[in-house]
Amino acid sequence: MGLRIGDIELTSRFFLGTAGYPSPQVLQEAIAASGTQVVTVGLKRQLAAGGAPGDFYAMIRASGARLLPNTAGCRTAREAVTLARMARELFDTRWLKLEVVGDDYTLQPDPFELVDAARTLVQDGFEVFPYCTDDLVTCQRLLDVGCRILMPWGAPIGSGQGLLNPTALRTLRARLPDALLVVDAGIGSPQHAVHAMELGFDAVLVNSAVSQSHDPVKMARAFRLAVESGRLAYEAGIMARQEMAVPSTPVTGQPFVL
Ligand SMILES: CC(=O)[C@@H](O)[C@H](O)COP(=O)(O)O
């Protein structure tokens, strides 16, 4: 049931975003209720908010979760690399969620800048978690430059639309069996998280659906259960769909099939 990233073993497969909560107290309680061991924080936003990353870091440390700084708001590889190096100094971690947005309307990642930045940061010793689309070739290029974990979108950030292209996500899982794959962005409700986990994704990252709910603490718990449930179902092996009815209680034959 565990998830290994490098030499880190995680028991939770639910990564949580920290933006947009009603208060630090609610965020803290949501982290606890989610059972998450990985929380992401936008460094640009932290700095813009008056820059007290030390306080924020202390709060995360107290929760026991690992910090995954992200480069949300970056538009070029150069900008993202600069911010990543700042994040490493400030938060004392090699982990980085790499975001380089290419389109302001959809917040779609720019695949060219993303691969460029990922190459530089991997060479620099970072464990890069790139936020990408579900495009197979882009994902392959990210693996080629040394990423071990990929974070394809389910839908545009903050849209809550769920998994818009399950076929593409299924293809990623089938074609990249050794990569760690995390569905990131666009998940709107726990059923979307179950869907992602049942497809065999290794984890999900959710922010808006938790922080924007009426009760983020309760919603964090709902997602925790959903992620666990989807993973269990995947590991158990989901039955093949049948075109026609198949009697579940045959009138002849043995009571057990094995
Ligand atoms: C917080 C963060 O990293 C977001 O950029 C992330 O992609 C989450 O997206 P949602 O808010 O749609 O869950």
The ligand as a Gaussian input file, in Angstrom:
#p B3LYP/6-31G(d) Opt

LIG

0 1
 C       -1.752000      23.833000      -5.218000
 C       -1.297000      23.334000      -6.497000
 O       -0.234000      22.812000      -6.626000
 C       -2.196000      23.490000      -7.647000
 O       -1.510000      24.125000      -8.662000
 C       -2.631000      22.110000      -8.005000
 O       -2.420000      21.821000      -9.317000
 C       -3.957000      21.754000      -7.485000
 O       -5.006000      21.951000      -8.361000
 P       -6.521000      21.941000      -7.834000
 O       -6.691000      23.200000      -7.049000
 O       -7.361000      21.903000      -9.076000
 O       -6.696000      20.733000      -6.979000

